[in-house]
């Protein structure tokens, strides 16, 4: 097996296996085989991939006698910065392997960096085509599963709590929204510049947009609107925008949004023919206004408190997945009382306490706190270069990836980096940057 095939297999496993493992874990928890899905760490696949990805990278340099470029040095800086962060972290064990359920410790993040640099070196236009097909299939599979979460009462379907919010295989509506808006933006971009209306792309867009609505995640929804505005301006400037496609897309989505809202609000479960009671639908203007004012689930307060602790970890950070140890958490007690025998008597014990906030809910702010400026600056520089390369590219496949990159980067301002979606982002970065060295992408 050559390096390229090995890289494809590893990338496919990292993109596809994590959501499936987590759904299986949640299902085992629901039938009481395990007490918590936290006990199954899906990132073991990432850990096992690291030696193979390092091997691919080194072998490529040796066999091709490739000269190192600035992206190699950015990669080295990111790796070294992460190592330094871990050394000075509050809890070194957590910083290395991560804390459940995030599991974004140094080893996980290192695997992301290795994905980026290997695809930057090995990426070709054929790989972009295959990658877009892969993540489209992943998004479609998630969307079909999400439809069953919302519109069926099958017992084998794992749902997000008792709230009727689609989470797909991602386990959380916000994570699901991050995945969907990234892929939806790519497919929408292709639809907008194709001279002929592609029915297959049109149907995929409709399904993914319905999934985005059912996730009830405001950040990804607003992100999609911003991406469409960006694409209209960007494609028009490049003289690639097809107006009839734009008109069809806008009319269709404008019609679908209120239609799905009405179906979900008043018609209930269309398969059971019954009304779902106590359903939390957050797509009303009132809820959207509330989300904007609070940043969504109290994000503004979290950001304010997070900014207050930046100065304490400004240089090397608190450590990967150590955010909850640095954040000024208050504690809440569990509602259920517990009892234990003390000297032969049954005594009521103090209810357990638990942490509330373990993430800044802003990828960039979160990265500043856990990695400090030594980790944030090279990361932002990498993102900036990727964005500029994408903007300047004349290759339609790079432009497709750029739309996904922009979507993920925008929603990252109000979201979390998660193992279900982050590998896709770093592969996109690598493939976009491969245009600087690959003749097939120029």
Secondary structure, 3 states (H helix, E strand, C coil): CCHHHHHHHHHHHHHHHHHHHHHHHHHHHHCCCCCCHHHCCCCHHHHHHHHHHHHHHHHHHHHHCCCCCHHHHHHHHHHHHHHHHHHCCCCHHHHHHCCCCCCCCHHHHHHHHHHHHHHHHHCCHHHHHHHHHHHHHHHHHHHHHHHHHHHCCCCCCCCCCCCCCCCCCCCCHHHHHHHHHHHHHHHHHHHHHCCCCCHHHHHHHHHHHHHHHHHCCHHHHHHHHHHHHHHHHHHHHCCCCCHHHHHHHHHHHHHHHHHHHHHHHHHCECCCCECCCCCCCCCCHHHHHHHHHHCCCCHHHHHHHHHHHHHHCCCCCCCCCCHHHHCCCCCEECCCCEEEEECCEEEEECCCEECCCCCCCCHHHHHHHHHCHHHHHHHHHHHHHHHHHHHHCCCHHHHHHHHHHHHHHHHHHHCCCCCCCHHHHHHHHHHHHHHHCCHHHC
